[in-house]
Amino acid sequence: MKAEDSEQPKHLYEYSVIRVVPDVERGECVNVGLLMMCKRLRKVWVRLTDDLQAVSMLCPDCDTEALGHQLVSFVTIGCGHPEGGPLAGLPAEERFRWLTAVRSTIVQTSRPHPGESLNPDVTFEELYSRLVKR
């Protein structure tokens, strides 16, 4: 057995930041969540912040309750929960592509970014802490 055969394989992944853009014309946004997908593991990670105070500061008239319902759909579809409807039943990479499709609504995602990781669970936590967590 060669030395490289015993090395743990790196997993390719893609991630995208979930953003709230209260006024599309102004272009200001607040990072409120993170999506990450690893095709090899057939897994999508999704986490949202429960602190929408920054959104309220940018847009005092924003209905944060309705916004919360929109954001929850990222979790139900991304994680493949049955309440996410037919989209939640798609393979991980198709759910990720659907969720990261370009939109001009109040809830948007960044363009997907690729990476490699020995431990995607740890990588997701690190990305979330750096890009979303306040």
N, C-alpha and C positions, 0 to 999 in steps of 0.2 A: 504494500500500500504506500502510495506517495504521500508526502507531507501535506500537499494541497488537497488531497482527497479527504483528509480528516478535519479540514477547516470548516467551520460553520458557514453555510452559504449566506450571502447578502440578499436581502429581499428588495426588489424594486418597488417603489410606492409612488403615489401622487397625492398631493394635498392641495386644498383650496380653502381660503378664508371666507367665512360667511360674514357678509357685511350688511348693515342697514344704511341706506342712503335716503335720508328723509326728504331731501329736495334734489332730485336728479340733475336739475339745471345747475345747482351750486356745486355739486360733485363731492360734498363733504360726506364722510362715512365714518361709521363706528364698527370696529371688528367685534362681532357678537358670537362667533362660533368657528369651529374648524371641522372640515371633512378630510378624511384620508382613506385611501384605498390601496390594497395590495392584491393584485390579480392572482398571484400564485397562492396566497392564503385564502382567496375568495372572501375577503372581508372588507367591510367599510366601517370606519370609526367615525363617530359624530359626537361632538359635545358643544353645548351652548352655554353661554354665561347666563346667570339669573339676575345680573345687574344691568338694567337698561337705563340707568341714571344718565349716562352720557348721551343716549338717544334723546331723552327728555330735555337735556340741556340744549341740544342742537335744534330740537323741534318740540317746543312746549305743547303744541296741539296734537302731537302724535298719540294715537290710541294704542298704548303699550299692551293692553289686553288682546286686542285684535292682532297686533304684531306678534305677540307670544304664540298665538294659535298658528300663524303662518310659519314661525320658526320651528314649532314642534313637528310640522310635516317633514322637515329635514331629518329629524330623528327617526320618525316612523318609517319613512321610505328608505333612508340610508341604512338603517339597521335591519330592514326586512321584516318589520312587524306587520302582522296581518291587517291591522287597522290602517296601514298605509295604502291599502287597495292594491290593484293589479301591478302598479309600479314597484311595490315592495317585493313582489315575487320575482322580479328580474334578477339575473346574475349580478354580482357585486359591481363589476366594471360598468354594466349598463345603468345601474342605479346611480353610480357616481357620475357618469356622463350626463344623465338626465338632470341631476341636481346642480351640476356645474355649467349647464348650458347658459349662454349669454342672455341676460334679461335687462329690461329697462324699468324695473319695478323698485319698490322700496327695499326689498330683500334681494341682494345680489351675491355673487361669489367672485372671488378673484380668479384669474386664469389659473389653471392647474400648474403646479410646479412638481418636477420629479425629484426623486432622491433614492438612496440606497441605505439599508439599515440591517444590522445583525438582529436587532430586536425592535420590530415595528411598534409594539406596545409602548416601549420606553420613548421611542422617537415621537410618537403621537403626543405623549405627555409633555415632552420638551417643547415641541412646536406650539402646543396649546398655551403653555406657560409664557412663551416668548411673544406670541402673536395676539393672544386674546385676553388672557387673565389680567385682571387689574389688581 
